[in-house]
């Protein structure tokens, strides 16, 4: 509430102090009023003449919405029924309070009449008895849920589904067809597909759509559905269905290439990352993914592998993923233990550009503290590059310039020159010197040659 207006007594005191020769600041300090209020009073008095005290202007301020008799009416009604609301008072006395807002009535009751304010207590949506009944019901139909979701990746079971896939494809076509002019059909298809995504059958329908590969829209819808189900409704699946879901997701991942629509690839990779975070029985997801899709696997596929490796830490800290604090802590420790394995993957040819861009950013930043944080990772990178540069033990000729391995080693050399400033040329040289001192290296010429090759890349940068 703002300051009150000056009354006649205060104005008289101001004029008396002015007559004593006090300044506006001194008068304001004595009366605890602002200098502007003192100036306005003196200005108004000067117009009236010497010694006159200005009176308050008539009609100033907003008119009251309620009359004192109305306030007494409100007080009487509330004391008669303490649980009556301001809205009910307005409706019962519309002839008096018709133009008065509910908020004004509340202000009169609380601030002016000082009557207690009561708010209706919010009742729990479910009682303990209701919760127990629902839990018992879920347990009683748990077997039926298992029948609906076990065997996700089995195409021969598609005919047993309760939902006709042709209807799903028709609804997806209506939803994504820009030529459909009937807005009602579009909204109906959207609602129907939304209900399907929330149902238990959505697990199997989405898996079937991904196997059919009918078109891009149906595959995107299926991938998005799987991601949503795993992220938010993973509890629908019984534990015995987790392994089947993982096998199905890995199969879908194996079909992702650089030509796959990015939206589909991203949804599937994030879905697999969420599955790895949820599935406590999957003890080593990163190791299994590297074994199946890494450079040394029988069918390497780095595109989805790198996408999943990026999604894992991002999803771990996502608020939408329903993970407990202990599970998040366990996964965080696991990710830190997998840094060496992931570093090995990052030396693949597809990531040369990544390390080059990273070195550019760090070089422009020119911050020793930041470089110190990346130093151990660059050391591991150099160690991994050393292993990848090793020639075969039975190789007995000089590498030809047309050889792909010759070109790869040249790119390795350029990469080391780009990133060596992070850890220092001297440290890199010492790192390879320790390698040469190992007993097994002295017995294998190809190991010695690879270490000398790395040392040659940084030798010119050493200060004598």
Secondary structure as the mmCIF struct_conf table of DSSP 4:
data_model
#
loop_
_struct_conf.conf_type_id
_struct_conf.id
_struct_conf.beg_label_comp_id
_struct_conf.beg_label_asym_id
_struct_conf.beg_label_seq_id
_struct_conf.end_label_comp_id
_struct_conf.end_label_asym_id
_struct_conf.end_label_seq_id
HELX_LH_PP_P HELX_LH_PP_P1 UNK A 3 UNK A 6
HELX_RH_AL_P HELX_RH_AL_P1 UNK A 8 UNK A 19
TURN_TY1_P TURN_TY1_P1 UNK A 20 UNK A 21
HELX_RH_AL_P HELX_RH_AL_P2 UNK A 24 UNK A 31
TURN_TY1_P TURN_TY1_P2 UNK A 32 UNK A 32
HELX_RH_AL_P HELX_RH_AL_P3 UNK A 35 UNK A 48
TURN_TY1_P TURN_TY1_P3 UNK A 50 UNK A 51
HELX_LH_PP_P HELX_LH_PP_P2 UNK A 54 UNK A 57
TURN_TY1_P TURN_TY1_P4 UNK A 58 UNK A 59
BEND BEND1 UNK A 61 UNK A 61
HELX_LH_PP_P HELX_LH_PP_P3 UNK A 62 UNK A 64
BEND BEND2 UNK A 65 UNK A 66
HELX_RH_AL_P HELX_RH_AL_P4 UNK A 68 UNK A 80
TURN_TY1_P TURN_TY1_P5 UNK A 82 UNK A 83
HELX_RH_AL_P HELX_RH_AL_P5 UNK A 86 UNK A 92
TURN_TY1_P TURN_TY1_P6 UNK A 93 UNK A 93
HELX_RH_AL_P HELX_RH_AL_P6 UNK A 94 UNK A 97
TURN_TY1_P TURN_TY1_P7 UNK A 98 UNK A 99
BEND BEND3 UNK A 100 UNK A 100
HELX_RH_AL_P HELX_RH_AL_P7 UNK A 102 UNK A 107
HELX_RH_PI_P HELX_RH_PI_P1 UNK A 108 UNK A 112
BEND BEND4 UNK A 113 UNK A 113
HELX_LH_PP_P HELX_LH_PP_P4 UNK A 115 UNK A 117
HELX_LH_PP_P HELX_LH_PP_P5 UNK A 120 UNK A 124
BEND BEND5 UNK A 125 UNK A 126
HELX_RH_AL_P HELX_RH_AL_P8 UNK A 128 UNK A 140
TURN_TY1_P TURN_TY1_P8 UNK A 141 UNK A 141
HELX_RH_AL_P HELX_RH_AL_P9 UNK A 142 UNK A 149
BEND BEND6 UNK A 150 UNK A 150
TURN_TY1_P TURN_TY1_P9 UNK A 152 UNK A 153
HELX_RH_3T_P HELX_RH_3T_P1 UNK A 155 UNK A 160
BEND BEND7 UNK A 162 UNK A 163
HELX_RH_AL_P HELX_RH_AL_P10 UNK A 165 UNK A 176
TURN_TY1_P TURN_TY1_P10 UNK A 178 UNK A 179
HELX_RH_AL_P HELX_RH_AL_P11 UNK A 183 UNK A 198
BEND BEND8 UNK A 199 UNK A 199
TURN_TY1_P TURN_TY1_P11 UNK A 200 UNK A 201
HELX_RH_AL_P HELX_RH_AL_P12 UNK A 202 UNK A 212
TURN_TY1_P TURN_TY1_P12 UNK A 213 UNK A 213
HELX_RH_AL_P HELX_RH_AL_P13 UNK A 216 UNK A 232
HELX_RH_3T_P HELX_RH_3T_P2 UNK A 234 UNK A 236
BEND BEND9 UNK A 237 UNK A 237
HELX_RH_3T_P HELX_RH_3T_P3 UNK A 239 UNK A 241
HELX_RH_AL_P HELX_RH_AL_P14 UNK A 242 UNK A 254
TURN_TY1_P TURN_TY1_P13 UNK A 255 UNK A 255
TURN_TY1_P TURN_TY1_P14 UNK A 258 UNK A 259
BEND BEND10 UNK A 260 UNK A 260
HELX_RH_AL_P HELX_RH_AL_P15 UNK A 262 UNK A 278
TURN_TY1_P TURN_TY1_P15 UNK A 280 UNK A 281
TURN_TY1_P TURN_TY1_P16 UNK A 283 UNK A 284
HELX_RH_AL_P HELX_RH_AL_P16 UNK A 285 UNK A 293
BEND BEND11 UNK A 294 UNK A 294
TURN_TY1_P TURN_TY1_P17 UNK A 295 UNK A 296
BEND BEND12 UNK A 297 UNK A 297
TURN_TY1_P TURN_TY1_P18 UNK A 298 UNK A 299
HELX_RH_AL_P HELX_RH_AL_P17 UNK A 302 UNK A 316
TURN_TY1_P TURN_TY1_P19 UNK A 317 UNK A 317
BEND BEND13 UNK A 319 UNK A 321
HELX_RH_AL_P HELX_RH_AL_P18 UNK A 325 UNK A 337
TURN_TY1_P TURN_TY1_P20 UNK A 338 UNK A 338
HELX_RH_AL_P HELX_RH_AL_P19 UNK A 339 UNK A 345
TURN_TY1_P TURN_TY1_P21 UNK A 346 UNK A 347
BEND BEND14 UNK A 348 UNK A 348
HELX_RH_3T_P HELX_RH_3T_P4 UNK A 349 UNK A 351
HELX_RH_AL_P HELX_RH_AL_P20 UNK A 352 UNK A 365
HELX_RH_AL_P HELX_RH_AL_P21 UNK A 368 UNK A 388
TURN_TY1_P TURN_TY1_P22 UNK A 389 UNK A 389
HELX_LH_PP_P HELX_LH_PP_P6 UNK A 390 UNK A 392
TURN_TY1_P TURN_TY1_P23 UNK A 393 UNK A 394
BEND BEND15 UNK A 397 UNK A 397
HELX_LH_PP_P HELX_LH_PP_P7 UNK A 398 UNK A 400
TURN_TY1_P TURN_TY1_P24 UNK A 401 UNK A 402
BEND BEND16 UNK A 403 UNK A 403
HELX_RH_AL_P HELX_RH_AL_P22 UNK A 404 UNK A 423
HELX_RH_AL_P HELX_RH_AL_P23 UNK A 425 UNK A 436
TURN_TY1_P TURN_TY1_P25 UNK A 437 UNK A 437
BEND BEND17 UNK A 438 UNK A 438
HELX_RH_AL_P HELX_RH_AL_P24 UNK A 439 UNK A 442
TURN_TY1_P TURN_TY1_P26 UNK A 443 UNK A 443
HELX_RH_AL_P HELX_RH_AL_P25 UNK A 445 UNK A 458
HELX_RH_3T_P HELX_RH_3T_P5 UNK A 459 UNK A 461
#
